[in-house]
Amino acid sequence: MKKIDFRVALPNLITILGLCLGLNSLKHAFEGDFEKALIFVVLASILDALDGRIARLIKGTSKFGAELDSLTDFVNFGVCPGIIMYLWILNGFGFYGWLVSLIFVVACCLRLARFNLDISEKIEKNNWKVNFFTGVPAPAAAGLALLPMIISFSNFNQVLQIEPIVILFIVVLVSFLMISKIPTYAVKQIRISRSVFILIALSTVLFFGFLFKNTFETLTIIGFVYLFSIPVSLIHYLNLNKKYEK
C-alpha cells in the first residue's frame, strides 16, 4: 500500500476542517442563529487562507489539494452564503429571493472554474498579472454578500440600516462582480520585504485582537476597506498594463 506523505496530507486536512466549519454555518443558519453562522464562515475563510500557504511552506502542494480547495471554496463561499442570506432575509421576496440566491451560487461556481484556468495560464506566462484576480474572488464575494448581515449585528447598525430590497440588489451586484473582468488584488501573491514583515506581523496580531473583541465591527470595516480597494486595484492594473504592453 502506498504511504501518504504527511506534508501533502496536512494541508488537505486543514481544507477538510474548513469545509466542516462551512457546513456548520448552515446548521446554525437553519436553526436561526445567524451570528454563529457568520462566525463559522469567518473561521472557514481563515483556514482557507492558511491551507495553501502551509502547503507551499512545507512543500506539500498537490493537484488533489488544489481540486479539494476549489470544491471547498464553492461550498463555503458559494453555497453557504447563498443559503444563509436566503434564510436571513431573501426568503421574504419569495421566488425572486430564491432566484437571487441561486444566481450567487452559480456565479461562484463559474468564478472558481475560471480561476482554475486563469491561474495556470498566468503561472505559465510568469507575468505581472499573477498579482491580480479576474473579478472578485469567492471568499471576498462571500464577505461582501454577507456584509449587510454583519452590519446588522454590529454597532454600526444605528447609522447603516439597509433596506431588504437594497440587500437583494447587493447580492446580485456581488454575483456579477465575481464573474466580471474587473481586476482585483491577489493578496496571496503579494511579496513583502523582511523589514516590512515585523510591521505586518504586529498588524496581524492587532487585527485578531480587534476581531475577537469587536467581531462584527471589525468585519464591517474590512468589508468597506475591500470595497475601496476594488477601484484602486482597477486603476493600478490599467497603469501597469500601459507600462508593460508598450
ZAMARGU-4260 file (C-alpha; in steps of 0.2 Angstrom, whole numbers, plus 5000, padded with zeros to 4 digits):
<rodrens>
0) 5000/5000/5000 | 5007/5017/4995 | 5010/5028/5010 | 5003/5046/5011 | 5016/5060/5013
5) 5011/5069/5029 | 5017/5086/5020 | 5003/5083/5007 | 4990/5076/5020 | 4991/5091/5032
10) 4985/5105/5020 | 4971/5094/5014 | 4966/5090/5032 | 4965/5109/5035 | 4955/5111/5020
15) 4943/5097/5025 | 4942/5105/5043 | 4937/5122/5034 | 4923/5113/5024 | 4916/5106/5041
20) 4916/5124/5048 | 4907/5130/5032 | 4894/5116/5034 | 4892/5120/5052 | 4887/5138/5047
25) 4872/5131/5038 | 4867/5121/5053 | 4866/5137/5063 | 4858/5146/5049 | 4844/5133/5049
30) 4842/5135/5067 | 4840/5154/5066 | 4857/5158/5074 | 4864/5169/5061 | 4878/5176/5072
35) 4885/5159/5074 | 4883/5156/5056 | 4893/5171/5051 | 4907/5166/5064 | 4909/5149/5056
40) 4910/5156/5039 | 4924/5168/5045 | 4933/5153/5053 | 4932/5144/5037 | 4939/5159/5027
45) 4954/5159/5040 | 4958/5141/5036 | 4956/5144/5018 | 4969/5157/5019 | 4981/5146/5029
50) 4980/5129/5019 | 4988/5135/5003 | 5001/5144/5012 | 5005/5130/5024 | 5006/5118/5008
55) 5019/5129/5000 | 5029/5132/5016 | 5031/5113/5019 | 5031/5109/5000 | 5015/5099/5002
60) 5006/5106/4986 | 4997/5093/4975 | 4984/5093/4961 | 4972/5084/4973 | 4974/5098/4986
65) 4971/5111/4973 | 4955/5102/4967 | 4949/5099/4985 | 4952/5118/4989 | 4942/5123/4975
70) 4927/5112/4979 | 4928/5118/4997 | 4928/5136/4992 | 4912/5133/4981 | 4903/5126/4997
75) 4910/5138/5010 | 4909/5154/4999 | 4895/5150/4987 | 4883/5138/4994 | 4884/5143/5012
80) 4882/5162/5010 | 4868/5160/4997 | 4858/5149/5008 | 4862/5160/5024 | 4856/5176/5015
85) 4840/5167/5009 | 4836/5161/5026 | 4840/5178/5034 | 4831/5190/5023 | 4829/5185/5004
90) 4815/5172/5008 | 4804/5187/5011 | 4805/5190/4992 | 4798/5173/4988 | 4803/5166/4971
95) 4814/5181/4967 | 4824/5179/4984 | 4827/5161/4980 | 4832/5166/4962 | 4845/5179/4968
100) 4852/5165/4980 | 4854/5154/4965 | 4862/5167/4955 | 4875/5170/4968 | 4879/5151/4970
105) 4880/5149/4951 | 4891/5164/4949 | 4903/5157/4962 | 4904/5141/4953 | 4908/5150/4937
110) 4921/5161/4945 | 4930/5146/4953 | 4930/5137/4936 | 4938/5152/4928 | 4950/5155/4942
115) 4957/5137/4940 | 4960/5140/4921 | 4967/5158/4924 | 4980/5154/4937 | 4988/5140/4927
120) 4989/5152/4912 | 4996/5166/4922 | 5009/5154/4930 | 5014/5148/4913 | 5017/5166/4907
125) 5025/5171/4923 | 5019/5189/4921 | 5014/5203/4932 | 4996/5199/4930 | 4998/5185/4943
130) 4996/5199/4956 | 4978/5201/4951 | 4962/5191/4951 | 4950/5192/4937 | 4934/5198/4946
135) 4931/5197/4965 | 4937/5181/4972 | 4925/5169/4981 | 4930/5172/4999 | 4929/5191/4997
140) 4912/5190/4987 | 4905/5179/5002 | 4910/5193/5014 | 4903/5207/5003 | 4886/5197/5001
145) 4885/5194/5020 | 4891/5212/5024 | 4873/5218/5027 | 4870/5205/5039 | 4887/5208/5048
150) 4882/5227/5049 | 4866/5222/5057 | 4875/5213/5071 | 4887/5227/5074 | 4886/5244/5082
155) 4886/5252/5065 | 4868/5246/5063 | 4862/5263/5071 | 4868/5273/5056 | 4869/5259/5042
160) 4852/5252/5041 | 4850/5244/5024 | 4833/5240/5017 | 4829/5222/5012 | 4826/5227/4993
165) 4844/5235/4993 | 4851/5219/5001 | 4843/5209/4986 | 4852/5220/4974 | 4868/5220/4983
170) 4869/5201/4982 | 4865/5202/4963 | 4879/5215/4961 | 4892/5205/4971 | 4887/5190/4960
175) 4891/5199/4944 | 4907/5206/4952 | 4913/5188/4954 | 4911/5184/4936 | 4916/5201/4929
180) 4933/5206/4921 | 4937/5219/4934 | 4955/5216/4941 | 4956/5214/4960 | 4972/5212/4971
185) 4978/5194/4973 | 4983/5196/4992 | 4991/5179/4992 | 5003/5184/4978 | 5010/5199/4987
190) 5028/5198/4992 | 5035/5209/5006 | 5052/5213/5012 | 5059/5207/5028 | 5059/5225/5035
195) 5041/5226/5032 | 5037/5208/5039 | 5038/5214/5058 | 5025/5228/5054 | 5014/5216/5045
200) 5015/5203/5060 | 5011/5216/5073 | 4996/5222/5062 | 4990/5204/5061 | 4991/5202/5080
205) 4981/5219/5082 | 4969/5213/5069 | 4964/5197/5078 | 4964/5206/5094 | 4950/5218/5087
210) 4942/5203/5078 | 4940/5194/5095 | 4935/5209/5104 | 4923/5218/5092 | 4920/5204/5079
215) 4906/5212/5068 | 4913/5230/5069 | 4930/5224/5063 | 4922/5213/5049 | 4912/5228/5044
220) 4927/5239/5042 | 4936/5226/5032 | 4922/5224/5021 | 4922/5243/5017 | 4941/5243/5015
225) 4940/5229/5002 | 4926/5239/4993 | 4938/5254/4992 | 4952/5243/4986 | 4942/5237/4970
230) 4943/5254/4961 | 4961/5256/4967 | 4966/5239/4960 | 4957/5243/4943 | 4967/5259/4942
235) 4983/5251/4947 | 4980/5237/4934 | 4977/5249/4920 | 4993/5259/4924 | 5003/5243/4924
240) 4995/5237/4908 | 5000/5253/4899 | 5018/5251/4906 | 5021/5233/4901 | 5011/5232/4885
245) 5021/5246/4876
</rodrens>
